Amino acid sequence: MTLQRHNPAELSPPTGFSHAVTASGTRLVFLAGQTALDTEGRVVGATLPEQFETALTNLLAALAAAGGTPHDLARVTVYATDVADYRAHTGELGRLWRRLAGRDYPAMAVVGVVRLWDEECLVEIDGIAVLP
């Protein structure tokens, strides 16, 4: 399996994502949206960075259960209830991403939403991974 990241010079420099990712492999893993739920189904964390860390940890746990690693992520979508708050915390969120998932960034998008399934959730993350 290989993932190749493409960041053409004619586009703005990517920070914390890749503009395009080509994937070749034998198995796709579709990762359901993960929020800041603990093992009891309770929302943990009051701030967006706290919830982002838990949601990303949950996403990576689901990926690991399917036999994948963060390097296998080809596409991630982040749903945020407050995009301005997300932008205000991008430095901290980037540090959390690098600590948990490394520096091989997938193609990513951040989408503003009115609310998530659990009303107290501030962020949800889903993704697609390609495994060998």
N, C-alpha and C positions, 0 to 999 in steps of 0.2 A: 504494500500500500504506500502510496506517496501522495502528499499534499504539496502543491506548489503555490506559493503566494505571489500575486502579481500586483505591483504598485507602480503603474506607469508614470513617467516623469511629467506628462501633460495634465495629470490630476493633482489636486492639492495633496501635500504630504500627509499620509495617514498617521494618526496618533492613537494607538491602542486598538487598531483594527487593520485589516488588509482590504484593499479595494476589491480584489477578486481572488478566489481560491479554486484551483482545478484539483480534482481528486480522482485517483484511480485506486481501486481496491475491490474487495469482493463482498463487503457487507456494509450496508447503511444502518445507522442507529439513529432513530428519531427520538429525541429527548423531550419529554413533556415539560411544560412550563413548571418551573420550581420557584417557590416563594420562601419566605423566612419561617417555615413551619418546622418545629422540633419533632422529635419522635412521638410525642403525645398529640400532635396536630395543633399545637398552640403557636401563635405568631410570636416570635422573639425579636427583640430589638426595636427601639423607638425611632432611630434615625435611618435615613436611606443607606448610609455606608454599613451600618450594623446589619440591616436586612439584606443588602447586596451580598455581604460576606456569607451569610447563611444560605441565601438562594444559590449562589455560585457553588458553595460546598455541597449542597443538595444535588445540583446538576452534575457535578463531578462524581458524586457517589453513584448516581444512576448510571453514568457513563462507565464507571469502573465495574459496576455489576454486569454490564453488557460486554466487558472485556476490553474497554478502551481507556485511553489516557487523554489528558488535555491536548496533547499534540495531535490527536485524531479529530479534533473539532474543526469542521469545515465552515459552519455557519452558526451564528448565535444571534438571537433577537432579544433585546432587553425592552420590557414594557415598564414605563415609569408613570406614576400618577402625577408627578411634578417634574417636567423636563428642566425647568429653571433650577430646581434643587439638584437634579442629577448633574447638570453642567457646573454648578457651584462646587460640586464634590469630585470632579473628574480626576484631580490629582490623587486624592485618597483612593478612589475607585480603581485607578490604574495601578496603584501600589498593591491593593488587595488582589487584583487580577494577576499581576506578576508573581506575587507570593504563592497563590493557589494554583495558577494555570501556566505560568511561565511567560515567555516572550514570543511564542509562535501564535500570533493573533489570527483568529478566523475572520472571515467576512462577517461584519456586524452591522446591526442597525439598532437605534434607540427609537422607540415609538411611544408617544404620549397617549395615555389612556385616561378615561374619566375615573375608573375604579377597577379593582381586581376582584377576583372571586371572594376572598376574605377582605372585608372592607378596610381593616387596619393594615393591610399589606401596601407597601409603597413601591415595590419592584417585583417583577417576575422575569425569569430568564428561561428561554428554551433554546434548543439547538439541534443540529444535525452533525453526526460524526461519520467518518468513513474508516472502517477497520480492515485489516488485511484478510 
